[in-house]
Each structure stands twice: as structure tokens, then as C-alpha cells.
Amino acid sequence: MRNLWYLESVNLFKMLCPHKFGAYKDSHTFNDYKKEDYIYFVDDTSNKVYLITHGKVKLGYYTEQGDEIVKAILTKGEVFGENSILGNEKHTEFAKSINNNTTICPIDANTLQGLIRDNKSFALGFYKFMDFRIKKLERRLKILLYKDTKTRFVEFLKEMCEEYGIKCDDTGLDIIQHPYTQKEIAALIGTSRPTLNITMNELKEDGIIDFHQKTIKILKKIA
């Protein structure tokens, strides 16, 4: 049985001393998921917060026509299902594993509320995290309002620059080392993978970006 001690190595929980987990460590296990496994569905009971210890998780919902809308793609060290500590009894989105080696640590909402109540530094960090998530979702929704794929992708590049950008002092370039596949980026900006590929290659031909696998170089300032 694995336990909650893993949290001490995740940024969100760095401010907690290890002994804080003593009362909880025996009551938590890690759950493993394969590709396309659901962690929870829309309208499932919401009583846990989930920490990704390995792999990727997709959050989203389905339209009445059955089309999948992707709200976010999360990776190691990120938390989801946090609305359960705000009194929401049901999930309003689904959570699904993207790859074959996703590992999740589910944390009972009551346990997390206890950690927030007992540790002011942790509480501040957690609520800052929630504020960041809300702002990120707002930016993602704004991106989807743009009509053409090129504009949506350029706006997404700006978002990735904030989260994954590395400034290269020798060349003055912005280098983005991100965790997404082209299929995942296409889902996040509401387009198809072939259309995204065409858009990226057009920007490359125009000398605006260069890319290889999960690295994108910004060659010119994006308007």
C-alpha cells in the first residue's frame, strides 16, 4: 500500500512538514489507470480531490450531440476535483486517463479540509492554486471564442509561454518545452489535428515558429 507521503514532493504541498500526514497516511492508496479509463463521470458523487502522480488526465464534458469538449489536460503534480471541498455534491465534468500509466492519489475532501484548517500556509497555497486554475480556464474559454484556428493557436502559444516558456539569453528566443501532443493541442483549441498541423507548418514557413516534437521556438514576436 502506497500513501499520502508522496505529497511532500509536489509543489502545492511543499509547505507541509511530513509529520502532518501521519494521521492520514494509512487511509490513502494510489490508483492506476490505463488509456481511456474514466476516473469519474459527469454527475458522479464529488467527495475527493485527485493528485496526479504520473501520467496525464483529460477533463471535459459531452454536448447533447455527443461531441467531446476538452476543458483541460493535466500532468504530474496537478490537482483536479477540487470543487468537492466547496460543497459540490456532483461532478460537472468527466476525468479520463490519456495514457497507459496514469497514477492518481485520491484524497478525501474531509481530509483536505482538515489540512486547510490546520495549516494556514497550506490553505493560502491551495487557494492560490484554485485561483490560478480558474484564471487558466477563463483564458482557455476566451481562446475558443476566436473564429479561426490560426488565431486560437497563437493565443494558446501565448498561454504556453507563460507556463512552459524558457528564455534563451544567447539568441533572444522564447523556447516552449510543453507536455502536449499535437492531438491534445488540437483538442484544447477546438480543431482537428490535420488542421492544426497545417496551421503550424504555415507559421513555420512564415518564419514565426519552429517546432520539433514537444519543443516550439518563437522566432518572431507574436502580436
C-alpha positions as CSV (number, residue, x, y, z in Angstrom):
1,M,0.0,0.0,0.0
2,R,1.3,3.4,-1.0
3,N,0.3,6.5,0.9
4,L,0.0,10.3,1.1
5,W,3.6,10.9,1.8
6,Y,4.1,11.5,-1.9
7,L,2.5,14.9,-1.5
8,E,5.6,16.3,0.2
9,S,7.4,16.2,-3.2
10,V,4.7,18.1,-5.1
11,N,4.9,21.9,-5.3
12,L,1.4,22.5,-3.9
13,F,2.2,20.7,-0.7
14,K,5.8,21.7,-0.2
15,M,5.0,23.9,2.7
16,L,3.7,21.0,4.8
17,C,6.0,19.1,7.2
18,P,6.0,15.3,6.6
19,H,4.6,14.6,10.1
20,K,1.4,16.4,9.1
21,F,0.5,13.3,7.0
22,G,0.8,10.9,10.0
23,A,-2.9,10.9,10.7
24,Y,-3.8,10.2,7.1
25,K,-1.1,8.0,5.6
26,D,-2.7,4.6,6.2
27,S,-6.0,5.6,4.7
28,H,-4.8,6.6,1.2
29,T,-3.7,4.4,-1.7
30,F,-2.7,5.3,-5.2
31,N,-4.9,4.2,-8.1
32,D,-3.6,3.1,-11.5
33,Y,-5.4,3.8,-14.8
34,K,-4.9,2.7,-18.4
35,K,-5.5,4.8,-21.5
36,E,-9.2,5.9,-21.9
37,D,-10.1,4.8,-18.3
38,Y,-12.5,7.1,-16.6
39,I,-11.6,8.4,-13.1
40,Y,-15.1,9.8,-12.7
41,F,-18.1,10.7,-14.9
42,V,-20.3,13.7,-15.0
43,D,-22.8,13.6,-12.2
44,D,-20.7,11.1,-10.2
45,T,-20.5,11.9,-6.4
46,S,-17.9,14.5,-5.7
47,N,-16.2,13.8,-2.5
48,K,-12.5,13.5,-3.3
49,V,-9.6,15.7,-4.7
50,Y,-7.2,13.9,-7.0
51,L,-3.5,14.4,-7.3
52,I,-1.7,13.2,-10.5
53,T,1.5,11.4,-9.5
54,H,2.2,10.0,-13.0
55,G,0.7,10.4,-16.5
56,K,-2.0,12.7,-17.9
57,V,-5.6,13.3,-17.3
58,K,-8.2,15.0,-19.5
59,L,-11.1,17.0,-18.1
60,G,-14.2,17.7,-20.2
61,Y,-17.8,17.1,-21.0
62,Y,-20.0,15.9,-23.9
63,T,-22.5,18.0,-25.8
64,E,-26.1,16.8,-26.5
65,Q,-24.8,15.7,-29.9
66,G,-22.2,13.5,-28.2
67,D,-19.2,15.7,-29.1
68,E,-16.4,15.8,-26.6
69,I,-15.3,19.2,-25.3
70,V,-11.9,19.3,-23.6
71,K,-11.6,21.8,-20.7
72,A,-8.0,20.9,-19.6
73,I,-5.2,18.4,-19.9
74,L,-3.3,18.0,-16.7
75,T,0.0,16.3,-15.9
76,K,2.1,15.1,-13.0
77,G,1.8,17.3,-9.8
78,E,-1.5,18.8,-10.8
79,V,-4.7,18.5,-8.8
80,F,-8.3,18.2,-10.0
81,G,-11.8,17.6,-8.5
82,E,-11.1,20.5,-6.1
83,N,-14.7,21.7,-6.2
84,S,-15.5,18.8,-3.9
85,I,-14.2,20.8,-0.9
86,L,-16.6,23.7,-1.8
87,G,-19.7,21.6,-1.2
88,N,-20.4,20.5,-4.8
89,E,-22.1,17.1,-4.5
90,K,-21.8,16.1,-8.1
91,H,-19.0,16.4,-10.8
92,T,-19.9,18.7,-13.7
93,E,-17.2,17.2,-15.9
94,F,-15.6,13.9,-16.6
95,A,-12.0,13.0,-15.9
96,K,-10.2,10.4,-18.1
97,S,-6.7,9.0,-18.3
98,I,-4.9,9.8,-21.5
99,N,-2.1,7.2,-21.4
100,N,-1.5,3.7,-20.1
101,N,0.5,4.6,-17.0
102,T,-1.5,7.2,-15.1
103,T,-1.4,7.0,-11.4
104,I,-3.7,9.0,-9.1
105,C,-3.7,9.7,-5.4
106,P,-7.3,10.3,-4.3
107,I,-7.6,12.5,-1.2
108,D,-10.8,12.5,0.7
109,A,-12.4,16.0,0.7
110,N,-12.7,15.9,4.5
111,T,-9.0,15.1,4.9
112,L,-8.1,18.0,2.7
113,Q,-10.4,20.3,4.6
114,G,-8.6,19.3,7.7
115,L,-5.2,20.1,6.2
116,I,-6.5,23.5,5.2
117,R,-8.0,24.2,8.6
118,D,-4.8,23.1,10.5
119,N,-2.2,24.8,8.3
120,K,-2.6,28.4,7.2
121,S,0.4,28.3,4.8
122,F,-1.1,25.3,3.1
123,A,-4.5,26.9,3.0
124,L,-3.0,30.0,1.3
125,G,-1.2,27.9,-1.2
126,F,-4.2,25.8,-2.0
127,Y,-6.5,28.8,-2.6
128,K,-3.8,30.5,-4.8
129,F,-3.8,27.3,-6.8
130,M,-7.6,27.4,-7.2
131,D,-7.4,31.0,-8.3
132,F,-4.8,30.1,-10.9
133,R,-6.9,27.2,-12.2
134,I,-10.0,29.5,-12.6
135,K,-8.0,32.1,-14.5
136,K,-6.5,29.4,-16.7
137,L,-9.9,28.1,-17.6
138,E,-11.1,31.7,-18.3
139,R,-8.2,32.1,-20.7
140,R,-9.0,28.8,-22.4
141,L,-12.6,29.8,-22.9
142,K,-11.5,33.1,-24.5
143,I,-9.2,31.2,-26.8
144,L,-12.2,29.1,-28.0
145,L,-14.1,32.3,-28.9
146,Y,-11.6,33.1,-31.7
147,K,-13.1,32.2,-35.1
148,D,-10.0,30.8,-37.0
149,T,-7.6,28.1,-36.0
150,K,-4.5,30.2,-36.5
151,T,-5.7,32.9,-34.0
152,R,-6.7,30.2,-31.5
153,F,-3.3,28.5,-31.8
154,V,-1.4,31.8,-31.5
155,E,-3.3,32.6,-28.3
156,F,-2.6,29.2,-27.0
157,L,1.1,29.7,-27.7
158,K,1.0,32.8,-25.5
159,E,-0.6,30.7,-22.7
160,M,2.1,28.1,-23.1
161,C,4.8,30.7,-23.0
162,E,3.6,31.7,-19.5
163,E,3.6,28.1,-18.2
164,Y,6.4,26.4,-20.1
165,G,8.4,29.1,-21.7
166,I,12.2,29.3,-21.3
167,K,14.1,32.5,-22.2
168,C,17.2,31.8,-24.2
169,D,19.6,34.7,-23.4
170,D,22.0,33.8,-26.2
171,T,19.5,34.1,-29.0
172,G,16.7,36.1,-27.5
173,L,14.2,33.4,-28.5
174,D,11.3,32.1,-26.4
175,I,11.5,28.3,-26.3
176,I,8.4,26.4,-25.1
177,Q,9.0,22.9,-23.8
178,H,5.5,21.6,-23.2
179,P,3.9,18.3,-22.3
180,Y,1.2,18.1,-25.1
181,T,0.9,16.1,-28.3
182,Q,-0.5,17.7,-31.4
183,K,-3.7,15.8,-30.9
184,E,-4.0,17.2,-27.4
185,I,-3.3,20.8,-28.5
186,A,-5.9,20.4,-31.2
187,A,-8.5,19.2,-28.7
188,L,-7.7,22.2,-26.4
189,I,-8.2,24.8,-29.1
190,G,-11.2,23.1,-30.6
191,T,-9.8,22.0,-34.0
192,S,-8.7,18.8,-35.8
193,R,-5.2,17.5,-35.7
194,P,-4.7,17.8,-39.6
195,T,-5.9,21.5,-39.4
196,L,-3.6,22.2,-36.5
197,N,-0.7,20.6,-38.4
198,I,-1.4,22.8,-41.5
199,T,-1.5,25.9,-39.3
200,M,1.8,25.1,-37.5
201,N,3.5,24.5,-40.8
202,E,2.2,27.7,-42.2
203,L,3.6,29.6,-39.2
204,K,6.9,27.8,-39.7
205,E,7.1,28.7,-43.4
206,D,6.4,32.3,-42.4
207,G,9.4,32.2,-40.0
208,I,7.3,32.8,-36.9
209,I,7.8,29.5,-35.2
210,D,9.9,26.3,-35.4
211,F,9.0,23.1,-33.7
212,H,10.1,19.6,-33.1
213,Q,8.2,17.1,-31.1
214,K,7.3,18.9,-27.8
215,T,9.5,21.9,-28.3
216,I,8.4,25.1,-30.0
217,K,10.6,28.1,-30.7
218,I,9.1,31.5,-31.1
219,L,11.2,33.1,-33.9
220,K,9.3,36.4,-34.1
221,K,7.3,38.3,-31.5
222,I,3.6,37.2,-31.7
223,A,1.2,40.1,-32.0
